[in-house]
Amino acid sequence: MDASILIVGSSDFSAELLEQIHRIQMFAIVAPNSSEAMPLIQAQQPDLIVLQANTDSLELCSLIKQQKNLSWIYCILVDQLPIAPVAANEMEKILELRAEALEKGADAYLNLSQDATGTGGIPDRRVRLLQAQIKTGLRSVLNHRELMRTNDILSAIALSDPLTELNNRRAFDWELPRQIKNSRDRSEPLSLLMLDVDYFKSINDTYGHRVGDQALQLVSARLRHNLRFHDTLFRYGGEEFVIILSKTEGQEADLVARRLCRLIGGQPFTISDKQDLNITISAGAASLLSEDDAKGASLIHRADQNLLRAKATGRNRVVSSFETASEERKGDGVRRREEATEKPASGEMGKREDGEVGKQREGADGEIEQMGES
């Protein structure tokens, strides 16, 4: 069995254990004490550890089991109490030590002392018990590794879109909150692009779903090959894609979206030797704001609303929060200038009012004179 074993204990203890481990054709490394063992454990992560029972080894077991990335390591605590004769108080002590070892995180506790006859060495029946316990521990570690490998495969399947081989909606829902937290912890900008294939329904209706699926595969491949290394692409659903742009502010996100639109629409997609498709996309972009929620729902909403505006205003275009904000600022400036132009100066207003009052007075005087003549 291909496995790594670490022995922690005195030189006599380690020498005896090495001999028994070599009997079952396994390799082991040695650390003289717990303080030297911990760096080895963190660096090499052995499958199994055999520790000489003492206070330090109990603490080492506890420390290992408290760390998520090390807790799977199988720990065997070995004691060397006298075997015979065993008085009642000695048996109680052995049981108490075994209970304490298991409570501290040891997976097994063994007593491998020499026989009372003093002939030396560990009795054969106890050697057999040690070897059996080591094999049991290694089987447990092997099962754990297989389980983790299976979980990794299942996780990859669960987070991957089978058609485009991109990360899927579930992966996006998991990744966005993590990226938002990183962005805020590091005081870095973050932006989001939502993309939609224009008139995709007509592709399915005209050429069939097989061509539609192939079109999605080609679009996703072109997007993936033209992103920066820190951008993350997802298939959001149907013909819609979303891209998380880390370390990217609003103006840069707007430029990235426009570049992707040009790349998709600038060259036809080859479906077969006899068929090319001209495809365009619409995009909505938004950047993270301080008031956005931790899960990113408000950020997604703004990007989605911008995408809807892009599709409503003709498709094959980008609408971004940066662009919208710029237009609003320009609009405010134009309105202020128009108001300033339309509003007369106070002196002109006074003259205009004085003239109108004078005309009214002249008219009134004329009417009075006419009445006097009549």
C-alpha positions as CSV (number, residue, x, y, z in Angstrom):
1,M,0.0,0.0,0.0
2,D,1.4,3.4,-1.0
3,A,1.3,5.5,2.1
4,S,3.3,7.8,4.3
5,I,3.7,7.3,8.0
6,L,5.2,9.6,10.6
7,I,6.6,8.3,14.0
8,V,6.8,10.8,16.8
9,G,8.7,9.8,20.0
10,S,12.0,8.9,21.6
11,S,14.8,7.2,19.7
12,D,14.1,3.8,21.4
13,F,10.4,4.1,20.7
14,S,11.0,5.1,17.1
15,A,13.5,2.4,16.4
16,E,11.1,-0.3,17.7
17,L,8.2,1.1,15.7
18,L,10.3,1.4,12.5
19,E,11.2,-2.3,12.7
20,Q,7.5,-3.3,12.9
21,I,6.4,-1.0,10.1
22,H,9.1,-2.2,7.8
23,R,7.8,-5.7,8.4
24,I,4.6,-4.8,6.6
25,Q,6.7,-3.2,3.8
26,M,5.8,0.4,4.5
27,F,8.0,3.5,4.8
28,A,8.1,5.9,7.8
29,I,9.8,9.1,8.8
30,V,10.7,10.1,12.3
31,A,10.3,13.2,14.4
32,P,11.8,13.2,18.0
33,N,9.1,15.4,19.5
34,S,5.8,17.2,18.9
35,S,7.4,20.6,18.2
36,E,9.5,19.2,15.4
37,A,6.6,17.0,14.1
38,M,4.2,19.8,13.4
39,P,6.2,21.5,10.6
40,L,6.6,18.1,9.0
41,I,2.9,17.4,9.3
42,Q,1.9,20.7,7.7
43,A,4.4,20.4,4.9
44,Q,4.1,16.7,4.0
45,Q,0.6,15.8,5.4
46,P,1.3,12.1,6.2
47,D,-1.5,9.6,5.9
48,L,-0.9,8.2,9.4
49,I,0.9,9.3,12.6
50,V,2.1,7.0,15.4
51,L,2.8,8.9,18.6
52,Q,4.4,7.9,21.8
53,A,1.8,8.6,24.5
54,N,2.6,11.7,26.7
55,T,1.1,15.1,27.4
56,D,2.7,16.7,24.3
57,S,1.5,14.0,21.9
58,L,-2.1,14.4,23.3
59,E,-1.9,18.1,22.5
60,L,-0.5,17.4,19.1
61,C,-3.5,15.1,18.3
62,S,-5.9,17.8,19.4
63,L,-4.2,20.4,17.3
64,I,-4.2,18.2,14.2
65,K,-7.9,17.4,14.5
66,Q,-8.8,21.1,15.0
67,Q,-7.3,22.0,11.6
68,K,-9.7,21.3,8.7
69,N,-6.9,20.5,6.2
70,L,-5.3,18.1,8.6
71,S,-8.2,16.5,10.5
72,W,-8.3,13.5,8.1
73,I,-4.9,12.3,9.2
74,Y,-5.2,9.0,11.2
75,C,-3.5,9.3,14.7
76,I,-2.5,6.2,16.7
77,L,-1.3,6.8,20.3
78,V,1.0,4.1,21.7
79,D,1.6,3.7,25.4
80,Q,4.1,1.5,27.2
81,L,2.5,0.6,30.5
82,P,3.4,-2.8,32.1
83,I,1.4,-5.7,30.7
84,A,1.4,-8.2,33.6
85,P,0.6,-8.6,36.3
86,V,-2.2,-6.0,35.9
87,A,-3.7,-4.8,39.1
88,A,-7.2,-3.3,39.2
89,N,-5.8,0.2,39.7
90,E,-3.5,-0.3,36.7
91,M,-6.4,-1.4,34.5
92,E,-8.3,1.7,35.6
93,K,-5.4,3.9,34.6
94,I,-5.1,2.3,31.2
95,L,-8.8,2.8,30.5
96,E,-8.6,6.4,31.7
97,L,-5.6,7.1,29.4
98,R,-7.4,5.5,26.5
99,A,-10.5,7.6,27.0
100,E,-8.4,10.8,27.3
101,A,-6.5,9.9,24.1
102,L,-9.7,9.4,22.1
103,E,-11.3,12.6,23.6
104,K,-8.2,14.6,22.5
105,G,-8.6,13.4,18.9
106,A,-6.6,10.2,18.6
107,D,-8.2,7.6,16.3
108,A,-6.8,4.6,18.2
109,Y,-4.9,3.9,21.5
110,L,-2.6,0.9,21.9
111,N,-0.5,-0.5,24.8
112,L,2.6,-2.1,23.4
113,S,4.8,-2.7,26.4
114,Q,7.3,-5.5,26.8
115,D,6.3,-8.7,28.5
116,A,6.9,-8.8,32.3
117,T,9.4,-11.6,31.7
118,G,11.8,-8.9,30.5
119,T,12.9,-10.9,27.4
120,G,12.7,-7.6,25.4
121,G,10.8,-6.5,22.4
122,I,7.1,-6.2,21.8
123,P,5.1,-9.4,22.1
124,D,4.0,-10.9,18.8
125,R,0.3,-10.6,19.5
126,R,0.8,-6.9,20.1
127,V,2.9,-6.5,17.0
128,R,0.1,-8.1,15.1
129,L,-2.4,-5.6,16.8
130,L,-0.1,-2.6,15.8
131,Q,0.1,-3.8,12.2
132,A,-3.6,-4.4,12.0
133,Q,-4.3,-0.9,13.4
134,I,-2.0,0.7,10.9
135,K,-3.7,-1.1,8.0
136,T,-7.1,-0.1,9.4
137,G,-6.0,3.5,9.6
138,L,-4.7,3.6,6.1
139,R,-7.9,2.0,4.7
140,S,-9.8,4.8,6.5
141,V,-7.5,7.5,4.9
142,L,-7.8,5.8,1.5
143,N,-11.6,5.8,1.8
144,H,-11.5,9.5,2.8
145,R,-9.4,10.4,-0.3
146,E,-11.7,8.5,-2.6
147,L,-14.7,10.3,-1.1
148,M,-13.0,13.7,-1.5
149,R,-12.1,12.8,-5.1
150,T,-15.7,11.8,-5.8
151,N,-16.9,15.0,-4.2
152,D,-14.6,17.1,-6.3
153,I,-15.9,15.4,-9.5
154,L,-19.5,15.9,-8.4
155,S,-18.9,19.5,-7.5
156,A,-17.3,20.2,-10.9
157,I,-20.3,18.6,-12.6
158,A,-22.8,20.6,-10.4
159,L,-21.0,23.9,-11.1
160,S,-20.4,23.3,-14.8
161,D,-22.7,23.9,-17.8
162,P,-22.6,20.7,-19.9
163,L,-23.3,22.5,-23.3
164,T,-20.7,25.3,-23.1
165,E,-18.4,23.8,-20.5
166,L,-18.5,27.2,-18.7
167,N,-19.3,27.8,-15.0
168,N,-23.0,27.7,-14.6
169,R,-25.6,29.8,-12.6
170,R,-25.0,27.9,-9.4
171,A,-21.3,28.6,-9.7
172,F,-22.0,32.3,-10.3
173,D,-24.3,32.5,-7.2
174,W,-21.5,31.1,-5.1
175,E,-18.7,33.1,-6.7
176,L,-20.2,36.6,-6.8
177,P,-20.5,37.1,-3.0
178,R,-16.9,35.8,-2.6
179,Q,-15.7,38.3,-5.2
180,I,-17.6,41.2,-3.6
181,K,-16.1,40.4,-0.2
182,N,-12.6,40.3,-1.7
183,S,-13.2,43.6,-3.5
184,R,-14.3,45.3,-0.3
185,D,-11.6,43.8,1.9
186,R,-8.9,44.9,-0.5
187,S,-10.6,48.2,-1.5
188,E,-10.5,47.2,-5.2
189,P,-13.2,47.9,-7.8
190,L,-15.5,45.2,-9.2
191,S,-17.8,45.3,-12.2
192,L,-20.3,43.0,-13.8
193,L,-21.3,42.4,-17.4
194,M,-24.5,40.7,-18.5
195,L,-24.6,39.6,-22.2
196,D,-27.4,38.3,-24.3
197,V,-27.3,36.8,-27.8
198,D,-29.5,39.0,-30.1
199,Y,-32.4,37.3,-31.8
200,F,-31.4,33.9,-30.6
201,K,-35.0,32.5,-30.8
202,S,-35.0,33.2,-34.6
203,I,-31.8,31.1,-34.9
204,N,-33.5,28.2,-33.2
205,D,-36.7,28.7,-35.3
206,T,-34.9,29.1,-38.6
207,Y,-32.1,26.5,-38.3
208,G,-33.2,24.2,-35.5
209,H,-32.0,23.7,-31.9
210,R,-28.9,21.8,-32.9
211,V,-27.5,24.8,-34.8
212,G,-28.7,27.0,-31.8
213,D,-26.7,24.8,-29.4
214,Q,-23.7,25.0,-31.7
215,A,-24.0,28.8,-31.9
216,L,-24.0,29.0,-28.1
217,Q,-20.8,26.9,-28.0
218,L,-19.1,29.0,-30.5
219,V,-20.1,32.3,-28.8
220,S,-19.0,31.1,-25.4
221,A,-15.6,29.9,-26.8
222,R,-15.0,33.2,-28.5
223,L,-15.8,35.1,-25.3
224,R,-13.7,32.8,-23.1
225,H,-10.6,33.2,-25.4
226,N,-10.9,37.0,-25.4
227,L,-11.2,37.6,-21.6
228,R,-8.4,38.8,-19.3
229,F,-6.9,36.3,-16.9
230,H,-8.8,37.7,-13.9
231,D,-12.2,37.8,-15.6
232,T,-14.7,35.0,-14.9
233,L,-17.3,33.9,-17.4
234,F,-20.5,32.1,-16.6
235,R,-23.5,30.8,-18.6
236,Y,-26.3,32.5,-16.7
237,G,-29.1,30.7,-18.5
238,G,-30.4,30.2,-22.0
239,E,-28.6,32.5,-24.4
240,E,-27.5,34.8,-21.5
241,F,-23.9,35.1,-20.1
242,V,-22.4,37.0,-17.2
243,I,-18.9,38.0,-16.6
244,I,-17.4,39.1,-13.2
245,L,-14.7,41.7,-13.9
246,S,-12.4,41.9,-10.8
247,K,-10.2,44.9,-10.3
248,T,-12.3,46.8,-12.9
249,E,-14.0,50.1,-12.5
250,G,-17.0,51.4,-14.5
251,Q,-15.2,53.1,-17.4
252,E,-13.0,50.1,-18.0
253,A,-16.0,47.7,-17.8
254,D,-17.7,49.8,-20.4
255,L,-14.6,49.4,-22.7
256,V,-14.4,45.7,-22.1
257,A,-18.1,45.2,-23.0
258,R,-17.7,47.2,-26.2
259,R,-14.7,45.2,-27.2
260,L,-16.5,41.9,-26.7
261,C,-19.5,43.2,-28.7
262,R,-17.2,44.0,-31.6
263,L,-15.4,40.6,-31.4
264,I,-18.7,38.7,-31.5
265,G,-20.3,40.8,-34.2
266,G,-17.2,41.5,-36.3
267,Q,-16.7,38.0,-37.8
268,P,-19.3,35.3,-38.8
269,F,-19.4,32.0,-36.9
270,T,-18.8,28.9,-39.1
271,I,-21.5,26.3,-38.4
272,S,-20.5,24.0,-41.2
273,D,-18.6,24.2,-44.6
274,K,-21.7,25.6,-46.2
275,Q,-23.2,27.7,-43.4
276,D,-22.0,30.8,-41.5
277,L,-24.0,32.8,-39.0
278,N,-23.8,36.5,-38.2
279,I,-24.4,36.9,-34.5
280,T,-24.4,39.9,-32.3
281,I,-24.8,40.4,-28.6
282,S,-26.1,43.1,-26.3
283,A,-24.5,44.0,-23.0
284,G,-25.3,45.7,-19.8
285,A,-22.6,46.8,-17.4
286,A,-22.6,47.9,-13.7
287,S,-20.0,48.5,-11.0
288,L,-20.1,47.6,-7.3
289,L,-21.3,50.5,-5.1
290,S,-20.8,50.9,-1.3
291,E,-24.6,50.5,-0.7
292,D,-24.8,47.2,-2.7
293,D,-25.7,44.1,-0.7
294,A,-23.2,41.4,0.1
295,K,-24.8,38.8,-2.2
296,G,-24.8,41.2,-5.2
297,A,-28.5,41.2,-5.9
298,S,-28.6,45.0,-6.4
299,L,-25.5,44.8,-8.6
300,I,-27.1,42.1,-10.8
301,H,-30.3,44.1,-11.0
302,R,-28.5,47.2,-12.4
303,A,-26.5,45.2,-14.9
304,D,-29.7,43.4,-16.0
305,Q,-31.6,46.7,-16.4
306,N,-28.8,48.1,-18.5
307,L,-29.0,45.0,-20.7
308,L,-32.7,45.4,-21.1
309,R,-32.1,49.1,-22.2
310,A,-29.5,47.9,-24.7
311,K,-31.9,45.4,-26.3
312,A,-34.8,48.0,-26.2
313,T,-32.7,50.6,-28.0
314,G,-31.7,48.5,-31.0
315,R,-29.5,45.6,-29.8
316,N,-25.8,45.0,-30.7
317,R,-24.8,47.7,-28.2
318,V,-23.7,48.4,-24.7
319,V,-25.5,50.3,-21.9
320,S,-23.5,50.8,-18.8
321,S,-24.0,52.6,-15.5
322,F,-20.8,54.6,-16.2
323,E,-22.3,55.7,-19.6
324,T,-25.7,56.5,-18.0
325,A,-24.1,58.5,-15.3
326,S,-22.0,60.5,-17.8
327,E,-25.1,61.2,-19.9
328,E,-27.0,62.4,-16.8
329,R,-24.1,64.7,-15.9
330,K,-24.1,66.1,-19.4
331,G,-27.8,66.5,-19.3
332,D,-27.7,68.4,-16.1
333,G,-25.0,70.7,-17.6
334,V,-27.1,71.4,-20.7
335,R,-30.2,72.1,-18.6
336,R,-28.3,74.6,-16.5
337,R,-26.9,76.3,-19.5
338,E,-30.4,76.5,-21.1
339,E,-31.9,77.9,-17.9
340,A,-29.1,80.5,-17.7
341,T,-29.7,81.5,-21.4
342,E,-33.5,81.8,-21.0
343,K,-33.4,83.8,-17.8
344,P,-32.9,87.5,-18.5
345,A,-30.6,89.7,-16.6
346,S,-32.2,91.7,-13.7
347,G,-31.5,95.1,-15.5
348,E,-33.2,93.9,-18.7
349,M,-36.1,92.6,-16.8
350,G,-36.5,96.0,-15.1
351,K,-36.4,97.8,-18.4
352,R,-38.9,95.4,-20.0
353,E,-41.3,95.8,-17.1
354,D,-40.9,99.6,-17.1
355,G,-41.6,99.7,-20.8
356,E,-44.7,97.6,-20.5
357,V,-46.0,99.8,-17.6
358,G,-45.3,102.9,-19.7
359,K,-47.3,101.6,-22.6
360,Q,-50.2,100.7,-20.3
361,R,-50.2,104.2,-18.9
362,E,-50.1,105.8,-22.4
363,G,-53.1,103.6,-23.4
364,A,-55.0,104.6,-20.3
365,D,-54.3,108.4,-20.8
366,G,-55.5,108.1,-24.4
367,E,-58.8,106.6,-23.3
368,I,-59.3,109.4,-20.8
369,E,-58.7,112.1,-23.4
370,Q,-61.2,110.4,-25.8
371,M,-63.8,110.4,-23.1
372,G,-63.2,114.1,-22.5
373,E,-63.6,115.0,-26.2
374,S,-66.8,113.0,-26.5
